[in-house]
């Protein structure tokens, strides 16, 4: 998606260790108008698929998932990192290792909101090693729901996550795919 690639080039900062900081518009300070443009692309890709629920993981995916859900007219459920007292009842649970934080989380979603009759579209900000996405796929499978696919804002195509998940037969649509990046040479995009 051309406007996303241009925005990454303009406002993104490549850091050591394979980190792309896009926190000025995507995952800390959120440019909600820009999110609307990204959501339109997710709608173009998945709008005819009968999505009944959008699933993401806390915290960075929540903003884009909510804006996207407005176009689909469906609720968003976000998987929480750790069961809290305000989640009543039974939960689906899986483990997810965060690339950015280097931490393994127990991720939960309430069985009350993720059900077998749901047609689920996963939305997230980044796909790198695929751990978060694999965890969300596991929650969908535990629920017996139908997975429609995954909409990713930025995929680091030089890391294994995208190929790993696509290799499981999952439709993954990334709006920007980064072929390579390092702090010295910047980044290049994949088709």
N, C-alpha and C positions, 0 to 999 in steps of 0.2 A: 504494500500500500504506500504509494508515493508520499502522501502528506505525513505519514508516520516516519518514514525513512528520513525525510527532510527535517522533521522535528528532532529526531534522534541525533542527526548530524549537527544541528544547531545548538541543542540544549543538553545532549547527553555527554557524560564524562566517563572515559574508560579508565579504570583503576587496575592496579596490580592484582593478580589472582583471578582474572576472568570476570571482574565485576564491571557492570555497566550501570552507572548512576543516572537514572532518569527521574530522580526524586523531585525535580523542579516542576514536572507536569504529570507524572504517572503514579508514583507510589509513595509520596509524602505530601507534597503540595499537589492537588489534583486540578487539572484544567478540565472542568466539567463540560464546557462547550466542545473541547477537543474530544472528550470521551463520547460525546454525541455522534461525532463523525466516525469514531471507531465502532460504536454500537450499530450504526447504519450498515457498516460492512459485515458485521456479524449477522445482522438481519438478512442481508443479501445472500449470505452463505447458508444460513440455517432457517430462514423464516418460513419456508414451506415444509418443514420437517415435523410439525405437530408438537413442538416443545411445550411441556407443561410445567417445567421447573428448571431454574438455573441453579447450579451448584458451584460454589467456590470455596476457598479456604481463607481463614483469617490470616493476615489482615489486608494485605495489599490488593488482593483481587476483588474486595468487596465493592469498591467504588465503581469500577468498570462493569462489574456484574449487575449492579443496581441500575445503572444507566441503560445497559443492554436490556434488562428485564422490562423496562418501560416500553420498549418497542414490541416486545413479545407479549406484553400484558400477562406476565406470569410472576409468581413469587420467586424470591432468591432465598436459598438456604446456604448458610456458610458453615463449613465444618470448623469446629472450635478446637484449638490446641489445648487440650485438657478438659475434662468434664468439670463443670462448675456447679455450684448449688442451684443456680437458676435454670438448669436443664433437668426438668423433672422426668421421671420414667426411664424407659429403656433406650439405649443408644447403640448405634453401630460404631465400632471402634477399629482403628487401624494405626499403624506407626508410620510416621513420615520424617525423613531426615531433611532438614533445611540446608540448602546449598549455601545461602548467605550467612546463616547463623551457626552452621556447623553443629546443630543440636538435633536430637531425635525427640519428636513430640508424639504423644498419644493424641490422635485426632478423632473427634467424635461428632456424630450427627444424630439428632433425635429421630427415633423410629416414628414418632408422631408426624414428622414433616417430610420424610423420605420414604416413599411407599412403592410397592410393586407396580402399581398402575401408572407411575410417573414415567414421562419421557424426558430424560435429563440431558441438558446441554451444560457442559462444564465450561466456565470462563475463568481465566487467570491471566495475570500480568506477564509472567515469565515462564518459559520452559527451558531448563538447562539439562540437568541429569535425569529429570523425569520423576523424581521422588514424590513431589506433591501431587502431580497428576496421577501417578500410579496409586497413591493413597486414596484419592478421590474416586478413581475407578473401582477400587476395592469396596468403598462404601456403597457405590451404586450397585455393584454385584451382590453385596450382602443384602441389600434391600430387595433384590429381584427386579429392580426397575430396568427400563430399556435405556441404554446409553445412545444418544443421538450423535454425539461427537464432542470435541473440545475446541473451543475458540481461545487462542492464545494471542496476546498483544505482541510480545517479542519472544522469538525462539532463538536460542544460541545453537545454531545448526552444527557448530563445531563440537558440541557436546552430545552425548549419546541419547539423551531423553527422547527427542522427537522420533528417531529411528526405532528405539525400543518400544515406544507406545504404538507407533504405526505398525510395527511388526506383530502386534497383538490384534491387528485388524481394526483399530480404532481410527476413525476419521479425525485428523488433527489439522486445523486450519490456523496458520500463524499469519498475522497481518504484516509482520516484518521478520525476516529471517537473516540473522547475522552469520556470515560465512567465517569471518575471522576477526579478531580484535586483540590489540595489546596497547598498553599505555604509550608506547613509542610511535607506533604506526597508525593508531586509530582503529577504524573498523571498516569492513567491507560487507556488503549485503549479498546474500544468495538469492537466486530467482525463486 
